[in-house]
Amino acid sequence: MTDNNVRIYTDGACEGNPGPGGIGIVILSEESEVEFSQGYRHTTNNRMELLAAISGLERLKEKYTVTIYSDSKYLVDAVSQGWAVAWREKGYIRKGGVRVPNADLWERLLPLIEEYDVHFSWVKGHAGDPHNERADHLSYAAIEGENPLEDDGYLEQLELERLAPSKISEVGQPCRKCGTPVIKKKPRGKPKPGQSSYYEYYLFCPECETRYFVEKAKREINQGNLF
């Protein structure tokens, strides 16, 4: 390991999922070994895994080549397989206008990965790796520790889910991505020859520009007539 190499072992824990959670981090360099942990009142296991990686990178004071060791397939595969970058390119929105889970944390993590030379390595949990075991211990101990924090991003996510209807169908309903009331817009083009149906209008978020196509706006084209 050279002077510019750092290993970070991270782990996230949650009792109940959702429930109280914690993160544990062990940062190893040639000069030092640093540990960090923090508890959270209400969160999820995947959020703790992501936040552990974020917190580890945010504690670096210089430019390093970093290897993050985690037993979370969710974290490691999303980065290594390029899924997280693809989510970002699509504005963290899936089909139907549904926001990618934990998008607020991916928005924090990806710039950090790009700022440093970061590699992710999956390690099997509870398989005897002393640093992984230590990170695991720290994460669970943090759940019972003093001064737990609020996971504000998770609380905001819960509030948006509470306010947003399960399906966008009416003007004025809050966008499932950002909560802005949607408006009605008409498509610019006309139906193409051979098309069996078209949408007379769609619902549109003026803030994040997400579109929602609703069934009641769908019109069938009969006997070659477009309208």
trRosetta pair geometry for C-beta under 8 A, 3 or more apart (Angstrom, degrees):
i j d omega theta_ij theta_ji phi_ij phi_ji
1 5 4.6 -133 -164 82 83 133
1 7 7.5 -70 -119 -24 142 107
1 29 7.9 -167 146 -155 131 45
1 30 6.2 -178 107 -66 108 93
2 5 5.1 97 53 -5 67 109
2 30 7.8 -64 149 -38 19 135
2 65 8.0 45 62 40 105 124
3 30 6.1 -67 -110 24 51 141
4 63 7.3 -9 -152 107 111 75
4 64 5.5 -179 -180 -133 67 60
4 65 5.5 69 125 9 94 91
5 29 7.4 157 92 -131 55 73
5 30 7.8 77 62 -31 84 98
5 64 6.7 119 -123 -173 14 97
5 65 5.1 -30 -102 72 67 100
5 66 7.8 158 -158 -85 52 32
5 67 7.6 11 -169 0 95 100
6 27 6.4 -10 -177 -169 114 89
6 28 6.8 152 -163 78 63 52
6 29 5.0 -30 -107 -83 84 92
6 60 6.8 175 52 -109 170 118
6 64 4.4 18 4 163 116 153
6 65 7.3 157 23 77 70 48
6 66 5.1 -20 71 -108 97 76
6 67 7.6 -175 92 29 51 65
7 27 7.6 158 86 -157 52 43
7 28 4.4 -11 62 60 98 108
7 29 7.8 178 25 -71 67 45
7 66 7.7 149 -97 -158 23 60
7 67 5.2 -19 -114 67 71 98
7 69 6.6 16 -175 -9 97 112
7 131 7.6 23 127 150 123 168
8 25 6.5 -20 -169 -162 96 97
8 26 7.2 158 -157 81 48 51
8 27 5.2 -9 -107 -106 82 72
8 28 7.5 -169 -76 22 36 72
8 53 7.6 111 116 -132 131 60
8 56 4.1 109 -173 174 141 140
8 57 7.3 -108 -4 -61 174 61
8 66 6.1 5 1 -169 113 108
8 67 7.2 175 27 87 69 48
8 68 4.9 -23 73 -109 102 71
8 69 7.0 179 88 22 48 72
9 25 7.1 150 82 -157 59 45
9 26 4.3 1 54 54 107 102
9 28 7.5 44 -6 -7 97 109
9 68 7.9 152 -91 -162 22 55
9 69 4.8 -23 -106 68 69 108
9 70 7.7 156 -158 -74 50 50
9 123 8.0 -26 -131 28 96 148
9 129 7.9 -173 -126 132 136 120
9 131 4.2 177 -34 143 161 105
9 132 5.5 -132 -159 -80 126 51
9 134 7.1 75 98 66 143 96
9 135 4.5 -144 129 -37 100 138
10 23 7.2 -22 -164 -169 91 98
10 24 7.2 152 -157 85 45 58
10 25 5.4 -4 -106 -106 75 77
10 49 7.3 106 127 -158 110 57
10 52 3.7 140 -175 134 110 113
10 53 5.1 177 71 -71 175 60
10 55 7.9 140 -125 59 120 92
10 56 5.3 -100 -76 -28 117 142
10 68 6.1 -7 6 -167 118 102
10 69 7.2 156 21 75 68 54
10 70 5.2 -20 68 -90 93 97
10 135 5.9 -177 -149 -165 10 146
11 23 7.2 158 86 -157 50 54
11 24 4.8 -7 60 58 96 101
11 25 7.9 -167 27 -71 63 44
11 49 7.4 -38 -160 -110 34 71
11 52 6.0 -160 58 -146 20 170
11 70 7.0 163 -83 -137 53 73
11 71 6.7 17 -109 28 96 101
11 72 7.9 155 -128 -31 54 103
11 125 7.9 108 -122 -115 120 108
11 132 7.0 107 -58 -163 123 65
11 135 3.9 132 4 130 109 103
11 136 4.7 -91 157 -79 173 53
11 138 7.3 126 58 61 110 91
11 139 4.5 -112 104 -22 97 142
12 21 6.7 7 -180 180 92 117
12 22 7.3 173 -153 90 55 44
12 23 5.3 -22 -103 -104 76 74
12 24 7.7 -173 -78 22 32 71
12 45 6.1 134 115 -170 106 56
12 46 7.6 82 92 -149 146 7
12 47 7.3 -171 -178 88 153 45
12 48 2.7 151 -170 119 117 91
12 49 3.9 -120 26 -59 131 47
12 50 7.4 4 -40 20 157 46
12 51 6.6 101 -101 51 129 86
12 52 4.8 -142 -58 -19 89 124
12 72 7.0 23 33 -60 104 140
12 139 5.8 -175 -130 -145 18 142
13 21 6.1 169 92 -155 53 70
13 22 5.1 -6 58 57 99 86
13 23 7.8 -178 21 -81 72 30
13 24 7.4 34 -5 -5 108 106
13 45 7.0 -27 -157 -124 21 84
13 48 6.1 -96 36 130 30 159
13 136 7.2 98 -61 -156 119 62
13 139 3.9 133 -2 133 107 111
13 140 4.8 -55 109 -74 177 66
13 142 7.6 141 49 52 113 99
13 143 6.2 -85 100 -41 116 123
14 17 4.7 102 107 -77 124 75
14 18 7.0 -71 179 -140 135 36
14 19 5.6 127 172 59 87 87
14 20 7.2 169 -150 91 62 37
14 21 4.0 -23 -98 -99 80 100
14 22 7.8 176 -76 19 47 58
14 43 6.2 -122 -110 90 119 85
14 44 5.9 -8 -104 -176 170 27
14 45 4.0 -122 23 -72 125 68
14 47 8.0 78 -67 51 137 88
14 48 5.6 -177 -49 -3 98 139
14 143 7.9 152 -119 -97 28 128
15 19 4.8 -97 89 113 58 137
15 20 5.5 -3 48 63 101 85
15 21 7.4 -172 14 -82 64 50
15 143 5.9 96 -7 -166 117 154
16 19 2.4 103 52 -48 120 142
16 20 7.1 75 21 24 120 62
17 44 5.7 65 -149 -148 69 70
17 45 4.8 -14 -109 -20 114 105
18 42 6.3 41 163 -177 114 79
18 43 6.4 -159 -147 104 91 18
18 44 4.9 -58 -95 -80 79 76
18 154 7.5 148 -132 -178 130 136
19 42 6.9 -72 -162 -130 16 61
19 43 7.7 -41 70 54 34 53
20 39 6.8 2 178 -175 102 104
20 40 6.8 169 -159 88 58 57
20 41 6.0 -52 -110 -162 83 29
20 42 6.7 -41 -81 -79 50 43
20 43 7.6 43 -152 27 22 83
20 143 5.1 110 126 -156 108 94
20 148 6.9 -51 -148 -140 106 162
21 39 7.2 161 93 -157 43 60
21 40 4.7 -9 65 59 88 105
21 42 7.9 61 4 -174 94 9
21 43 4.1 -74 19 64 135 114
21 44 7.1 -9 -60 56 148 11
21 45 7.0 -171 -118 -88 125 42
21 47 7.1 110 82 79 173 99
21 48 4.4 -138 171 -68 131 132
21 143 6.4 -68 -166 -98 11 98
21 151 7.4 26 48 -43 123 138
22 37 6.3 15 176 -176 110 99
22 38 6.7 179 -150 90 72 40
22 39 4.5 -31 -96 -103 97 66
22 40 6.7 -178 -79 15 43 76
22 48 6.6 44 70 -144 25 135
22 138 7.6 -150 142 131 119 60
22 139 4.6 149 104 -175 94 57
22 140 6.3 164 61 -84 134 14
22 141 7.2 -160 147 66 164 44
22 142 3.1 150 -154 80 128 107
22 143 4.3 -109 -21 -50 123 69
22 145 7.3 105 -114 16 133 111
23 36 7.9 -3 109 113 100 88
23 37 6.4 -179 89 -145 59 56
23 38 5.5 4 48 51 98 83
23 40 7.9 50 -13 -14 90 110
23 48 5.4 -166 -74 -167 81 85
23 51 5.5 -113 -69 100 144 98
23 52 4.0 -175 -152 -85 110 85
23 55 6.0 111 123 27 153 147
23 138 7.8 -13 124 117 43 100
23 139 5.5 -32 -152 -115 15 91
23 142 6.5 -33 44 58 43 166
24 35 7.7 -21 -168 -166 81 93
24 36 7.7 160 -154 87 39 52
24 37 4.9 -4 -104 -102 67 99
24 52 6.7 -4 50 -128 41 126
24 134 7.3 -162 158 128 129 59
24 135 4.2 150 111 -171 107 56
24 136 6.4 -134 59 -37 148 8
24 137 6.8 132 -135 69 164 47
24 138 2.9 131 -132 83 116 101
24 139 3.5 -98 -7 -43 104 73
24 140 7.6 -22 -35 6 133 56
24 141 7.6 80 -86 38 121 92
24 142 6.5 -165 -66 -11 81 124
25 35 6.8 152 86 -157 63 48
25 36 4.5 -7 58 58 112 92
25 37 7.0 -175 21 -72 73 53
25 52 5.8 175 -70 -166 93 85
25 55 5.9 -134 -42 99 150 108
25 56 4.6 -173 -142 -82 131 94
25 59 7.5 135 126 14 153 147
25 135 6.3 36 -97 -127 17 103
25 138 7.1 -100 22 101 39 150
26 33 6.9 -9 -172 -172 92 92
26 34 7.5 156 -158 82 44 48
26 35 5.5 -14 -103 -102 69 77
26 131 5.0 -145 85 -163 149 93
26 134 5.4 61 -58 95 143 121
26 135 5.2 -108 -2 -67 101 92
26 138 7.5 160 -50 -1 87 148
27 32 7.8 18 103 103 94 94
27 33 7.2 161 83 -156 56 43
27 34 4.4 -10 58 60 107 97
27 35 7.6 -165 20 -73 75 30
27 36 7.5 28 -8 3 108 105
27 56 6.2 164 -78 -151 102 91
27 59 6.5 -123 -50 94 157 130
27 60 7.8 -172 -146 -77 142 77
28 32 8.0 -157 -141 98 38 51
28 33 5.4 0 -106 -111 72 81
28 131 7.0 -55 -33 -121 134 146
29 32 5.6 22 54 48 98 70
29 33 7.8 -166 32 -74 59 45
29 64 7.7 -94 -103 -123 117 145
34 59 7.2 -155 112 145 143 140
35 134 7.3 -93 -112 152 123 119
35 138 6.3 -156 -174 -97 112 149
36 55 6.5 -143 109 143 136 121
36 56 7.7 177 51 -91 125 63
36 59 6.6 -169 -18 -69 157 160
36 138 7.7 86 88 170 31 146
37 138 4.1 -146 -77 172 127 100
37 139 6.6 -151 -134 -80 106 36
37 141 6.4 15 161 77 166 98
37 142 4.1 -148 162 -69 109 119
37 145 7.0 134 117 -22 116 159
38 55 7.1 -161 19 -122 129 163
38 142 5.6 41 80 -158 13 139
38 145 7.9 -112 -145 70 27 142
38 148 7.9 119 169 -133 69 56
38 149 6.4 1 169 8 114 119
39 142 4.0 -177 -62 154 78 81
39 143 5.3 147 -125 -99 112 23
39 144 7.4 -158 -93 29 149 22
39 145 4.8 178 -17 53 130 99
39 147 7.6 129 53 87 103 52
39 148 3.9 -68 108 -106 103 92
39 149 7.1 149 90 17 54 69
40 43 4.6 30 109 -14 135 133
40 48 7.2 -155 29 -92 131 98
40 51 7.9 57 -36 79 147 166
40 148 5.7 152 -110 -175 10 100
40 149 5.4 -37 -106 70 71 77
40 150 7.0 76 -156 -152 84 11
40 151 4.7 49 -173 -45 137 99
41 148 4.9 130 -60 120 69 126
41 149 7.1 -128 -10 93 86 29
41 150 5.7 -21 28 -98 119 57
41 151 7.3 -147 49 2 71 81
42 150 7.4 -3 38 -140 87 68
42 151 6.4 -126 80 32 58 105
42 154 6.6 -157 111 105 80 134
42 155 7.3 83 82 -72 115 89
43 47 4.9 -122 179 79 106 133
43 48 6.0 112 117 -53 133 91
43 151 4.1 93 -87 -12 108 159
43 154 5.0 -170 -118 -25 68 165
44 47 4.7 94 58 7 82 105
44 48 7.1 -147 94 -7 44 86
44 102 8.0 -112 62 -71 125 114
44 154 6.7 168 -1 -121 88 132
45 48 5.7 -59 -153 35 33 110
45 49 6.6 34 151 -21 67 103
46 49 5.6 -50 -149 32 37 113
46 50 6.5 33 154 -14 66 105
46 72 7.5 131 -124 -158 62 132
46 74 5.2 -76 -125 124 104 163
46 75 7.8 172 -154 -52 74 84
46 101 7.2 43 96 130 148 125
46 102 6.1 -118 120 -42 111 151
47 50 5.8 -56 -150 40 33 110
47 51 6.0 28 155 -17 68 112
47 102 5.6 -165 -92 -110 78 118
47 105 6.3 170 -140 -33 73 155
47 151 6.3 68 140 -163 145 149
47 153 7.4 178 -146 86 128 115
47 154 5.9 -4 -111 -72 172 118
48 51 5.7 -55 -136 42 31 109
48 52 6.2 41 158 -28 64 102
48 139 6.9 101 163 -158 129 121
49 52 5.9 -50 -151 27 27 114
49 53 7.1 22 153 -12 59 103
49 70 6.5 95 -164 -169 100 132
49 72 3.9 93 -153 -80 145 165
49 74 6.2 102 81 71 154 113
49 75 4.8 -136 143 -41 117 128
50 53 6.0 -60 -159 36 34 107
50 54 6.3 32 149 -18 69 109
50 75 6.1 -176 -80 -101 62 107
50 102 5.9 144 1 174 163 140
50 105 4.2 78 131 145 140 141
50 106 7.2 -68 -147 -63 141 59
50 109 6.1 -96 -168 -50 94 143
51 54 5.3 -51 -143 39 38 115
51 55 6.0 38 157 -21 69 106
51 105 6.2 -82 -66 -131 72 131
51 151 7.7 -101 -60 -123 157 109
52 55 5.9 -55 -144 37 27 109
52 56 6.4 30 155 -22 61 106
52 70 7.5 138 91 -112 124 115
52 135 7.5 87 -170 -176 140 118
52 139 7.1 -31 -90 -96 135 120
53 56 5.8 -54 -149 33 30 113
53 57 6.6 22 158 -11 64 107
53 68 5.6 48 -130 -164 100 153
53 70 6.7 -34 -71 -66 110 142
53 75 6.2 158 -27 -163 144 139
53 109 6.1 39 101 -128 115 121
54 57 6.2 -65 -153 40 28 104
54 58 6.1 25 155 -20 67 113
54 105 6.5 -114 -39 -161 143 90
54 108 5.3 30 -129 118 136 119
54 109 5.2 -93 -81 -86 93 83
54 112 6.5 144 -131 14 64 159
55 58 5.7 -55 -140 38 30 112
55 59 6.6 32 159 -24 62 107
56 59 6.1 -64 -159 29 28 110
56 60 7.8 38 147 -33 59 94
56 68 6.7 130 90 -116 148 108
57 60 6.0 -38 -165 5 44 115
57 66 6.9 93 -106 152 88 174
57 68 7.8 -42 -57 -74 98 129
57 109 7.7 113 31 -138 145 67
57 112 4.2 97 124 169 148 133
57 113 7.6 -75 -107 -65 163 51
57 115 7.9 119 172 63 122 115
57 116 6.4 -148 -146 15 108 139
57 118 7.1 -20 -103 -93 127 139
58 112 6.9 -66 -62 -113 69 141
60 64 5.8 -116 -154 14 138 121
60 66 7.2 -84 -72 -78 153 134
60 116 6.7 49 73 -79 162 144
63 116 6.5 177 -149 -115 63 76
64 116 5.9 0 63 -149 69 120
64 117 7.4 -124 113 44 44 86
65 116 7.5 161 -110 172 24 92
65 117 4.4 -31 -115 81 71 119
65 119 7.8 17 175 1 85 104
66 116 5.1 30 5 140 123 136
66 117 6.6 147 20 80 70 58
66 118 4.7 -16 72 -108 107 72
66 119 7.1 177 94 27 56 65
67 118 7.7 151 -91 -159 26 55
67 119 4.9 -22 -108 71 73 98
67 120 7.7 155 -161 -96 60 17
67 121 5.7 14 -178 -2 105 119
68 118 6.4 14 -9 -168 109 103
68 119 7.3 -180 23 87 70 46
68 120 5.2 -24 67 -110 98 68
68 121 7.1 168 82 26 47 72
69 121 5.1 -28 -102 75 70 99
69 122 7.9 123 -155 -129 61 9
69 123 5.0 28 -177 -12 103 126
69 129 7.6 -127 157 150 144 155
69 131 7.0 72 72 101 143 119
69 132 6.3 -96 130 -78 120 98
70 75 5.2 -38 114 79 157 136
70 76 5.6 -172 71 -54 108 102
70 120 6.8 -32 25 -160 110 99
70 121 7.7 135 24 75 63 51
70 122 6.6 -45 77 -113 68 54
70 123 7.0 152 72 28 17 86
71 122 6.8 85 -123 -166 35 73
71 123 5.4 -64 -77 80 77 72
71 124 6.3 56 -127 -170 106 14
71 125 3.6 95 -179 -59 162 90
71 132 6.3 91 -39 -161 113 126
71 136 7.8 10 19 -74 138 112
72 75 4.0 56 99 15 120 108
72 76 6.2 150 88 -9 66 88
72 122 7.8 -125 64 -122 38 90
73 76 6.0 -62 -133 48 31 102
73 77 5.2 20 174 -10 72 118
73 122 6.5 36 -93 -125 62 138
74 77 6.9 -54 -127 42 11 100
74 78 6.3 11 165 -20 52 117
75 78 6.2 -66 -148 33 20 109
75 79 6.7 4 162 -5 60 110
75 120 7.2 -155 130 -152 90 142
76 79 6.4 -69 -156 42 27 101
76 80 5.7 7 163 -5 69 121
76 120 4.7 179 -132 147 75 126
76 121 7.3 -56 -131 103 128 8
76 122 4.3 157 108 -70 176 95
77 80 5.9 -62 -126 49 29 101
77 81 5.1 9 179 -2 70 121
77 83 7.0 29 130 10 78 130
77 122 7.8 24 -46 -64 75 134
78 81 6.8 -49 -116 47 13 97
78 83 4.6 -84 -143 68 61 114
78 84 4.5 76 152 -46 96 99
78 106 7.8 -94 147 -109 138 117
79 82 8.0 29 170 -66 26 26
79 83 7.9 -55 -39 45 19 80
79 84 5.6 -7 -87 15 53 134
79 109 8.0 -96 -84 138 118 127
79 113 6.7 -165 -142 -114 125 158
79 120 5.0 101 81 -6 134 151
80 120 5.5 -119 -54 66 101 117
82 85 5.2 -52 -163 41 69 114
82 86 6.0 73 140 -25 84 102
83 86 5.6 -60 -152 38 34 112
83 87 6.4 38 151 -23 68 102
84 87 5.6 -48 -150 31 34 114
84 88 6.6 35 151 -19 64 102
84 106 5.4 -160 -153 -148 106 119
84 109 7.5 -58 -175 88 152 119
84 110 6.1 -171 139 -80 119 111
85 88 5.6 -51 -152 33 35 113
85 89 6.5 38 150 -22 65 103
85 110 6.9 137 -88 -133 67 131
86 89 5.6 -50 -148 33 34 113
86 90 6.7 18 157 -5 64 108
87 90 6.1 -71 -154 46 30 100
87 92 5.2 43 160 -106 95 60
87 100 4.8 42 -158 -71 129 168
87 103 7.3 -144 152 -113 125 90
87 106 6.4 -13 91 147 135 163
88 91 7.6 44 -176 -72 33 17
88 92 6.5 9 -99 -54 40 82
88 106 6.9 -148 -66 138 95 116
88 107 7.5 138 -111 -95 103 65
88 110 6.0 -11 -60 -21 150 176
90 93 5.7 -124 138 53 93 72
90 94 7.7 72 120 -81 139 39
91 177 7.6 7 138 -148 111 148
91 208 7.0 138 175 -180 138 108
91 210 7.9 -157 109 -77 143 93
92 99 5.8 24 130 -158 97 79
92 100 4.3 -106 -166 26 79 112
92 103 3.8 86 -176 -131 149 130
92 106 6.9 155 -103 71 123 132
92 107 7.4 -53 -48 -57 147 101
92 177 7.8 130 91 -141 90 108
93 97 6.2 -30 -165 -142 115 39
93 98 7.1 135 -160 70 64 37
93 99 6.1 -43 -102 -101 62 52
93 100 7.1 -100 -63 -20 17 84
93 177 5.8 -32 -95 -93 112 130
93 208 7.9 143 -59 145 138 130
93 210 6.1 -165 -134 -108 158 116
94 97 7.9 -22 72 61 57 9
94 98 4.7 -28 60 71 103 92
94 99 7.5 141 12 -134 85 2
94 100 6.1 118 -34 -72 99 70
95 98 7.3 4 74 26 44 98
96 212 8.0 40 -167 -123 47 84
97 168 6.4 -7 62 6 154 136
97 175 7.2 -116 179 -165 129 79
97 176 4.9 110 127 48 103 121
97 177 6.3 -103 -179 -33 84 98
97 210 4.9 97 -128 170 103 130
97 211 7.5 -146 -76 73 112 37
97 212 5.5 -29 -29 -83 149 93
98 176 6.0 -50 -101 132 45 141
99 103 5.5 -85 171 -11 104 142
99 160 7.9 6 24 121 145 146
99 176 6.4 -160 -15 133 90 85
99 177 5.0 131 -69 -118 106 65
100 103 4.7 109 72 -74 89 100
100 106 7.0 -20 108 20 129 151
102 105 4.7 -35 176 36 94 114
102 106 6.2 100 118 -22 85 93
102 153 7.7 66 -139 135 59 130
102 157 7.9 -22 -79 -81 41 158
103 106 5.5 -55 -145 39 38 111
103 107 6.2 44 154 -25 68 104
104 107 5.7 -52 -153 31 29 115
104 108 7.0 25 149 -14 60 104
104 153 4.1 -160 86 -144 149 127
104 156 7.4 84 -48 69 156 129
104 157 7.4 -126 1 -56 124 108
105 108 5.6 -54 -153 36 39 110
105 109 6.1 33 153 -19 71 109
105 153 6.4 138 -48 117 84 166
106 109 5.6 -57 -136 40 34 108
106 110 6.0 34 169 -25 70 106
107 110 6.9 -42 -132 27 21 106
107 111 7.8 16 167 -7 50 104
108 111 7.2 -72 -168 36 28 101
108 112 7.0 19 150 -13 64 116
109 112 5.7 -68 -157 39 37 112
109 113 6.3 37 153 -23 74 105
110 113 5.6 -51 -147 32 35 114
110 114 6.4 28 156 -13 66 107
111 114 5.6 -60 -147 42 35 109
111 115 6.1 41 152 -29 68 104
112 115 5.5 -48 -143 30 33 115
112 116 6.7 -2 167 14 66 102
112 118 7.4 54 125 -35 77 153
113 116 7.0 -75 -148 56 24 81
113 118 4.5 -103 -141 52 69 139
123 127 7.1 -147 164 45 85 123
123 129 5.5 -31 178 6 140 162
123 132 5.1 -131 107 -80 141 148
124 127 4.0 58 94 -26 105 146
124 129 7.9 135 63 -7 67 117
125 132 6.8 -147 -118 159 52 125
125 136 6.8 114 -152 -86 99 138
126 133 7.2 89 -107 -99 46 88
126 136 7.3 91 -65 -96 74 176
127 132 7.5 10 45 81 83 146
128 133 7.3 -18 -150 -43 14 128
129 132 3.9 52 87 19 115 115
129 133 6.3 169 82 -16 57 85
130 133 5.6 -56 -145 38 30 113
130 134 6.3 32 155 -22 64 105
131 134 5.5 -48 -146 33 33 113
131 135 6.5 35 153 -18 63 102
132 135 5.8 -52 -148 36 33 110
132 136 6.4 37 151 -21 64 106
133 136 5.5 -53 -150 36 32 116
133 137 6.4 34 152 -20 65 104
134 137 5.6 -51 -148 34 33 112
134 138 6.4 34 153 -19 65 105
135 138 5.7 -53 -147 36 32 113
135 139 6.4 34 154 -23 65 105
136 139 5.9 -55 -149 32 29 110
136 140 6.7 17 158 -9 64 107
137 140 6.3 -63 -150 41 29 102
137 141 6.0 28 156 -18 66 113
138 141 5.7 -58 -142 40 28 111
138 142 6.3 36 157 -30 63 104
139 142 5.8 -51 -154 25 28 115
139 143 7.5 38 147 -28 57 94
140 143 5.7 -38 -163 13 42 116
140 144 7.7 19 150 2 63 100
141 144 6.3 -69 -163 47 41 98
141 145 6.2 60 140 -51 71 104
142 145 4.8 -41 -144 8 41 128
142 148 7.9 114 159 -104 80 87
143 148 7.9 29 -148 -98 35 128
145 148 7.0 129 79 -67 79 79
150 155 6.3 -6 172 -23 111 138
151 154 4.0 30 113 18 116 118
151 155 6.6 149 89 -17 66 85
152 155 5.6 -56 -148 38 35 111
152 156 6.3 36 155 -19 68 105
153 156 5.8 -53 -148 36 31 111
153 157 6.4 35 152 -22 63 106
154 157 5.4 -52 -149 34 34 115
154 158 6.5 36 152 -20 65 102
155 158 5.7 -51 -150 34 33 112
155 159 6.4 32 152 -19 64 105
156 159 5.7 -54 -148 36 33 111
156 160 6.3 33 154 -19 66 105
157 160 5.9 -54 -147 36 30 110
157 161 6.4 29 154 -16 63 107
158 161 5.7 -57 -149 39 30 111
158 162 6.3 33 152 -23 65 106
159 162 5.5 -52 -148 33 33 114
159 163 6.3 22 157 -12 66 108
160 163 6.0 -60 -144 42 30 104
160 164 5.7 19 162 -14 68 116
160 174 7.7 -142 -153 132 73 134
160 176 7.6 101 158 -163 106 46
160 179 5.6 -105 -124 -67 95 108
161 164 6.1 -57 -129 42 25 103
163 174 5.3 8 133 41 108 156
163 179 6.4 36 93 -128 140 102
164 168 7.9 -42 -170 -70 95 89
164 173 7.6 83 -146 164 61 96
164 174 5.2 -105 -94 87 72 105
164 175 7.4 -45 -114 105 117 26
164 176 4.7 106 -169 -108 149 66
164 179 7.0 -105 -65 -99 100 66
165 168 6.5 137 68 -81 106 45
165 169 7.4 -77 102 17 148 89
165 173 5.6 -49 12 -158 121 132
165 174 7.8 140 1 47 76 79
168 173 5.4 177 -135 91 76 135
168 175 7.4 13 -97 -120 142 44
168 176 6.4 -112 -44 -25 115 105
168 182 6.2 67 -165 -1 128 158
168 203 5.8 -148 146 85 117 148
168 212 4.2 -55 91 -153 132 166
168 214 7.1 -109 110 -77 73 105
169 173 7.1 63 44 -7 52 156
169 203 7.7 -169 -138 -20 10 151
169 212 7.9 -112 -71 142 34 131
169 214 5.0 119 -133 -132 63 128
169 215 7.9 -23 -125 29 106 83
169 216 7.1 74 -167 13 101 116
170 173 5.1 102 67 -28 80 112
170 203 7.8 66 86 -96 11 146
171 181 7.8 47 167 168 59 100
171 182 6.4 -124 -135 95 44 80
171 183 6.2 33 -143 -135 97 35
171 184 5.2 -47 -88 -36 118 98
171 203 6.7 -158 -86 -118 57 106
172 181 4.9 -20 -147 -160 43 118
172 182 7.0 -60 5 55 14 65
173 181 6.8 129 62 -140 20 68
173 182 5.8 -9 63 26 73 108
173 203 7.7 8 47 -176 104 153
174 179 4.6 -18 -171 -153 120 52
174 180 6.8 124 -148 56 68 17
174 181 6.1 -50 -90 -83 51 51
174 182 7.6 127 -156 -15 8 84
175 178 5.1 12 85 49 126 73
175 179 6.0 -51 57 4 79 11
175 180 4.9 11 9 53 121 71
175 181 7.5 -130 -20 -69 80 4
175 182 5.7 121 -71 -61 80 93
175 205 3.9 46 -92 -102 142 133
175 207 6.9 -142 18 48 154 110
175 208 6.4 162 146 36 158 114
175 210 5.8 123 -156 52 120 126
176 210 7.5 -108 50 118 81 161
177 205 6.8 -130 45 17 112 175
177 208 5.0 -101 97 74 136 161
177 210 5.2 143 4 -31 135 151
178 205 6.6 123 42 179 109 144
178 207 5.2 -119 92 99 149 133
178 208 4.7 150 -10 -24 134 128
178 210 7.9 166 9 2 98 124
180 205 5.3 106 75 -160 111 97
180 206 6.4 -118 144 54 139 74
180 207 3.8 146 -22 2 162 131
180 208 7.0 163 24 2 127 87
182 203 4.4 46 149 171 136 106
182 204 6.1 144 -163 65 89 28
182 205 5.3 -58 -102 -77 81 63
182 212 6.5 -21 -144 25 161 127
183 203 7.1 156 76 -155 27 66
183 204 5.6 -36 66 65 78 86
183 205 7.9 132 18 -103 76 20
183 206 6.0 36 10 -37 123 107
184 201 5.2 11 -173 166 99 140
184 202 7.7 153 -151 81 57 30
184 203 6.2 -42 -96 -101 55 62
184 204 7.4 105 -142 18 9 91
185 201 6.4 154 80 -162 33 88
185 202 6.0 -26 66 65 85 76
185 203 7.6 123 20 -127 80 15
185 204 4.4 19 3 -5 125 138
186 200 7.2 -48 -125 158 89 54
186 201 5.1 -56 -91 -105 62 80
186 202 8.0 134 -111 19 20 70
187 198 7.5 -112 37 178 150 106
187 199 6.3 106 -27 77 126 92
187 201 7.5 -158 -12 -114 73 32
187 202 6.9 71 -56 -3 84 108
189 192 7.9 9 144 -54 125 83
190 198 8.0 -25 -178 -132 47 165
190 226 6.6 27 175 176 109 150
191 195 4.5 -141 -177 71 101 141
191 197 8.0 -139 -121 126 135 19
191 198 4.1 -104 -80 -58 113 140
191 221 6.2 180 143 -70 165 143
191 226 5.1 -179 54 -144 119 106
192 195 4.8 103 61 -32 71 120
195 198 6.2 57 133 -60 134 94
195 221 6.2 81 99 13 76 152
196 220 6.9 -29 158 -148 75 74
196 221 5.8 -160 -168 45 27 99
197 218 5.7 15 170 -177 128 97
197 219 6.3 164 -159 83 78 44
197 220 5.1 -41 -100 -105 94 48
197 221 6.0 -157 -84 -1 33 86
198 218 7.6 166 89 -150 27 59
198 219 5.7 -20 65 60 74 95
198 221 6.7 60 -3 -46 95 111
198 226 7.6 24 5 -165 142 84
199 202 5.6 45 137 -61 142 90
199 213 5.5 -91 -97 -146 158 104
199 214 7.9 113 -145 49 118 57
199 217 4.9 42 -162 120 85 106
199 218 5.7 -40 -98 -94 70 58
199 219 7.3 146 -112 13 19 83
200 217 5.0 -133 48 -172 84 81
200 218 7.7 -152 1 -81 82 9
200 219 5.4 79 -45 -22 99 123
201 217 4.9 -108 57 -145 69 135
202 211 5.3 19 141 -170 138 101
202 212 6.3 163 179 76 89 46
202 213 5.0 -44 -120 -95 110 64
202 214 7.1 152 -134 8 56 78
202 217 6.5 179 -80 98 46 161
203 211 7.3 137 79 -163 52 53
203 212 4.2 -21 68 64 103 104
203 213 7.9 -165 27 -73 77 21
203 214 6.2 57 -8 -24 112 115
204 209 7.2 -16 -171 -146 94 46
204 210 7.5 165 -152 83 49 46
204 211 5.6 -15 -103 -107 75 69
204 212 7.5 -155 -66 24 33 76
205 208 5.1 -1 110 51 133 79
205 209 6.2 -87 78 -29 84 10
205 210 4.5 29 22 45 125 84
205 211 7.9 -124 14 -64 79 32
206 209 7.5 24 -146 -76 19 56
213 217 7.0 -122 -166 66 64 121
213 218 7.7 68 166 -67 100 95
214 217 4.9 82 70 6 87 106
214 218 7.7 -140 102 -23 50 84
215 218 5.5 -43 -162 6 44 120
221 224 7.7 16 157 -132 100 8
221 225 6.6 -165 -165 81 75 53
221 226 5.9 -16 -129 -119 117 42
222 225 6.1 -6 74 46 64 98
